[in-house]
């Protein structure tokens, strides 16, 4: 693979990940003699494509000078250890809360990779080559040593004539929009990368900051063309699902991402219980990762809004020691499947592709009293998408099972803004953002948002293909 020359007179962005898809965020910036990555996430899709995309980088990792990490979700940070494993030796800049959450998430990912590799290794034929995990705990440790925390709203230098700044995105604890500014022979330039934007009005976190203006805007498009219900309606819908499942004598299984989504669900359950709108059901958070992530949330109250700070400091506690039980040991998880009484089980694996939730689904999917509650976007070719589409039969842990449980969906819990929310967040940048590039969205979602942004007054809006590049417009000094 040939090394691209670093140019000091032009700035370019090449879209390597989350281009016309949602996962695997990774965008390369070459400017001011530096080569940078905006995020380095895991691609999640068909398994064969997963393997190729995640193992092989389209550039030489050793040629990169730095990584700017928007937040700790695995589709944005999850391939960093592989980057380090293949030779990257520069700093990885992020916010303090992102550094803490990234340590938790990458450690969990390495454990899963090692367990999967050991399992497949034990089943391979003698003439087959040994199977290696994408990365292991040692790679994660080396990666964490490279993380450098920078607070919000604090410009910091990356190299000569190149400066970055993190601005609160309100999407996840520590999540940030990234503003990058530089100067070259042709003038000054800047870009704003939104990462994953937060949704105004959601509980727990502070409201997102305004999107920083820049001539080039790289924006997510996850829910282009889609509308979320009101937050209050979403809480009411959650309460309705709990009530009707309990009345049937069933269990409510909630596959949920351990970081962000689990804590939001706990907030809504806390509020519903406090208002007397829920029966006295125990809530089991069956995820060691969620337990560690919740501890990180407790350690970073600077990211909370005022209402959440009040609850955290209150006698009952937001994260709920009275009615919520955090399960760490495997035998505790297994015992849940023997439990006969109604309860709520929040378990890791938001797209139902891995984690303890698979065992809960296997034991309850054929029980018509139970409910599977999907609370977020489900990628194509995942078990979560097949449940969303209500396939009459699905395979779980090697078994074909009939889908008899109720499948309910709460899209209103998304921490991404909907179509109107995205357009309104970006509207103040009309006239400033001369180039808009939409990433992190399925093609039809990105196309819908592109139409909405053009109608709002943005002239140059496009959806880049993977490996496509764009030159950043400069302004003469």
Protein Blocks (a to p, Z undefined) as FASTA:
>chain_A
ZZddddfkbccdddfbhphiaehpacdddeehiacdehjadddddfklmmmmmmpccbdf
klpmbdcdfblcfklmmmmmmmmmnopabdcdddfklmmmmmmmmmmmmmmmmmmmmmmm
mmpcfkbccdddfbdfklmmmmmmmpccddehiacdfbehiacddddehlaghiacdddd
dddfkbccddddekjaddehiahiacdddddddfbdcddfklgoiacddfklmmmmmmmm
mmmmmmnopacdddddfbhjlmmmmmmmmmmmmnopaccdddddddfklmmmmmmmmmmm
mlpcfklmmmmmmmnopnlpmlpccdfbfklmmmmmmpmbdcddddehjkopgcjklmmm
mmmmmpmkbccddfbdcdehiaklmmmnopabdceehiacddfbccdddfklpcbdcfkl
mmmmmmmmgojlmbccdehiafklmmmmmmmmmmnopabdcdddehiacddddddZZ
